[in-house]
Amino acid sequence: MFETGHAVVAGLLPFAISYALVAMLPGANFAVVTQAALTASRATALSAAAGIALGASSLAAMVATGAAALPVAGVAHQVAASLYGAMLVFIGWNSMRRALSIKVGVNEPKPFPITRYFRVGFVTAVANPATALFFASSTLNLGTRGETYISLVLLVFGIAIAWFGLLVLCMSQPAIRRLYGRFRRHADIVLGGALVVLGAAALGR
């Protein structure tokens, strides 16, 4: 039992690292939380973060359920190993390319009504096509069932609520907001480069 648990943890570690990097990249989820942090109260912004965490974990559950129906040793799992690496490279490369083209600074958008933030966060995360493709390729690449998929869904929720909650707390501080505006481009390039390296490593296996 201990060995099985250790194998599950070892198998999920690359996924945890890559998903954490994907979550940190500016995108739809990032934009919703940042908007809430810049224009609403901290509690309201945290509700948006909770909505995104629930939406992302729900999406992971739906994708994992579909992946579990496929044969473990099927062609889909072999293709997924390559697709997983290619997705990481694609997301990372797009992040670096976008970072080199954006203007430095943080734009403060108009706020949504407070009651909409949780719902907007949930819908944004559960309908995110890039994240869905990432989950599909990574869950197929894991090639396992049952306990691993349950652990994966819980891991997605934990990473999402931790990162986006931390983002809310940071972006609500004026000093951190100014710092992010100054070094946003550099952070995006570093995160994108890390994803490209992880993707290349996955393709090379």
For each residue, the residues with C-beta under 8 A, 3 or more apart:
1: 4 5
2: 5 6
3: 6 7
4: 1 7 8 147
5: 1 2 8 9
6: 2 3 9 10
7: 3 4 10 11
8: 4 5 11 12 144 147 148 151
9: 5 6 12 13
10: 6 7 13
11: 7 8 14 15 142 144 148
12: 8 9 15 16 142 148 151 152 155
13: 9 10 16 17
14: 11 17 18 198 202
15: 11 12 18 19 138 142 152 155
16: 12 13 19 20 155 159
17: 13 14 20 21 198
18: 14 15 21 22 88 134 138 195 198
19: 15 16 22 23 134 138 155 156 159
20: 16 17 23 24 159 163
21: 17 18 24 25 92 191 194 195 198
22: 18 19 25 88 91 131 134 195
23: 19 20 29 30 56 159 160 163 164
24: 20 21 30 163 191
25: 21 22 30 91 95 188 191 192 195
26: 30 31 95 98 184 188
27: 30 31 128 130
28: 31 32 124 125 128
29: 23 32 33 52 56 121 124 125 128 131 160 164
30: 23 24 25 26 27 33 34 167
31: 26 27 28 34 35
32: 28 29 35 36 48 52 117 120 121 124
33: 29 30 36 37 45 48 49 52 121 164 167 168 171
34: 30 31 37 38 106 167 171
35: 31 32 38 39 109 111 112
36: 32 33 39 40 44 45 47 48 49 111 112 117 121 168
37: 33 34 40 42 45 167 168 171 172
38: 34 35 106 108 109 171 177
39: 35 36 108 109 110 111
40: 36 37 44 45 48 111 112 114 117
41: 44 45 114
42: 37 45 46 168 169 172
43: 46 47
44: 36 40 41 47 48 114 117
45: 33 36 37 40 41 42 48 49 117 168 171 172
46: 42 43 49 50 165 168
47: 36 43 44 50 51 117 118 121
48: 32 33 36 40 44 45 51 52 117 118 120 121 164 168
49: 33 36 45 46 52 53 121 160 161 164 165 167 168
50: 46 47 53 54 118 121 161 165
51: 47 48 54 55 117 118 119 120 121 122 124 125
52: 29 32 33 48 49 55 56 121 122 124 125 160 164
53: 49 50 56 57 125 156 157 160 161 164
54: 50 51 57 58 122 125 157
55: 51 52 58 59 121 122 123 124 125 126 127 128
56: 23 29 52 53 59 60 125 126 128 131 156 157 160
57: 53 54 60 61 153 154 156 157 160
58: 54 55 61 62 122 125 126
59: 55 56 62 63 125 126 128 131 132 135
60: 56 57 63 64 135 139 152 153 156
61: 57 58 64 65 149 153
62: 58 59 65 66
63: 59 60 66 67 132 135 136 139
64: 60 61 67 68 135 139 149 152 153
65: 61 62 68 69 149
66: 62 63 69 70 136
67: 63 64 70 136 139 140 149
68: 64 65 145 146 149
69: 65 66
70: 66 67 74 76 77 140
71: 74 76 77
72: 77 143 144 145
73: 77 143
74: 70 71 77 78
75: 78 79
76: 70 71 79 80 140
77: 70 71 72 73 74 80 81 140 141 143
78: 74 75 81 82
79: 75 76 82 83 140
80: 76 77 83 84 136 137 138 139 140 141
81: 77 78 84 85 140 141 202 205
82: 78 79 85 86 203
83: 79 80 86 87 133 136 137 140 141
84: 80 81 87 88 134 137 138 140 141 199 202
85: 81 82 88 89 198 199 200 201 202 203 204 205
86: 82 83 89 90 137 199 203
87: 83 84 90 91 133 134 137 199
88: 18 22 84 85 91 92 195 196 198 199 202
89: 85 86 92 93 195 196 199 200 203
90: 86 87 93 94 199
91: 22 25 87 88 94 95 130 134 192 195 199
92: 21 88 89 95 96 191 192 193 194 195 196 197 198 199
93: 89 90 96 97 192 196
94: 90 91 97 98 192
95: 25 26 91 92 98 99 188 189 191 192 195
96: 92 93 99 100 188 189 192 193 196
97: 93 94 100 101
98: 26 94 95 101 102 188
99: 95 96 102 184 185 186 188 189 192
100: 96 97 185 189
101: 97 98
102: 98 99 184 185
103:
104: 181 182 184 185
105: 181
106: 34 38 177 180 181 184
107:
108: 38 39
109: 35 38 39
110: 39
111: 35 36 39 40
112: 35 36 40 116 117 120
113: 116
114: 40 41 44 117
115: 119
116: 112 113 119 120
117: 32 36 40 44 45 47 48 51 112 114 120 121
118: 47 48 50 51 121 122
119: 51 115 116 122 123
120: 32 48 51 112 116 117 123 124
121: 29 32 33 36 47 48 49 50 51 52 55 117 118 124 125
122: 51 52 54 55 58 118 119 125 126
123: 55 119 120 126 127
124: 28 29 32 51 52 55 120 121 127 128
125: 28 29 51 52 53 54 55 56 58 59 121 122 128 131 160
126: 55 56 58 59 122 123
127: 55 123 124
128: 27 28 29 55 56 59 124 125 131 132
129: 132 133
130: 27 91 133 134
131: 22 29 56 59 125 128 134 135
132: 59 63 128 129 135 136
133: 83 87 129 130 136 137
134: 18 19 22 84 87 91 130 131 137 138
135: 59 60 63 64 131 132 138 139 156
136: 63 66 67 80 83 132 133 139 140
137: 80 83 84 86 87 133 134 140 141
138: 15 18 19 80 84 134 135 141 142
139: 60 63 64 67 80 135 136 142 149 152
140: 67 70 76 77 79 80 81 83 84 136 137 143
141: 77 80 81 83 84 137 138 202
142: 11 12 15 138 139 148 149 152
143: 72 73 77 140
144: 8 11 72 148 149
145: 68 72 148 149
146: 68 149 150
147: 4 8 150 151
148: 8 11 12 142 144 145 151 152
149: 61 64 65 67 68 139 142 144 145 146 152 153
150: 146 147 153 154
151: 8 12 147 148 154 155
152: 12 15 60 64 139 142 148 149 155 156
153: 57 60 61 64 149 150 156 157
154: 57 150 151 157 158
155: 12 15 16 19 151 152 158 159
156: 19 53 56 57 60 135 152 153 159 160
157: 53 54 56 57 153 154 160 161
158: 154 155 161 162
159: 16 19 20 23 155 156 162 163
160: 23 29 49 52 53 56 57 125 156 157 163 164
161: 49 50 53 157 158 164 165
162: 158 159 165 166
163: 20 23 24 159 160 166 167
164: 23 29 33 48 49 52 53 160 161 167 168
165: 46 49 50 161 162 168 169
166: 162 163 169 170
167: 30 33 34 37 49 163 164 170 171
168: 33 36 37 42 45 46 48 49 164 165 171 172
169: 42 165 166 172 173
170: 166 167 173 176 180
171: 33 34 37 38 45 167 168 176 177 180
172: 37 42 45 168 169
173: 169 170 176 177
174: 177 178
175: 178 179
176: 170 171 173 179 180
177: 38 106 171 173 174 180 181
178: 174 175 181 182
179: 175 176 182 183
180: 106 170 171 176 177 183 184 187
181: 104 105 106 177 178 184
182: 104 178 179
183: 179 180 186 187
184: 26 99 102 104 106 180 181 187 188
185: 99 100 102 104 188 189
186: 99 183 189 190
187: 180 183 184 190 191
188: 25 26 95 96 98 99 184 185 191 192
189: 95 96 99 100 185 186 192 193
190: 186 187 193 194
191: 21 24 25 92 95 187 188 194 195
192: 25 91 92 93 94 95 96 99 188 189 195 196
193: 92 96 189 190 196 197
194: 21 92 190 191 197 198
195: 18 21 22 25 88 89 91 92 95 191 192 198 199
196: 88 89 92 93 96 192 193 199 200
197: 92 193 194 200 201
198: 14 17 18 21 85 88 92 194 195 201 202
199: 84 85 86 87 88 89 90 91 92 195 196 202 203
200: 85 89 196 197 203 204
201: 85 197 198 204 205
202: 14 81 84 85 88 141 198 199 205
203: 82 85 86 89 199 200
204: 85 200 201
205: 81 85 201 202
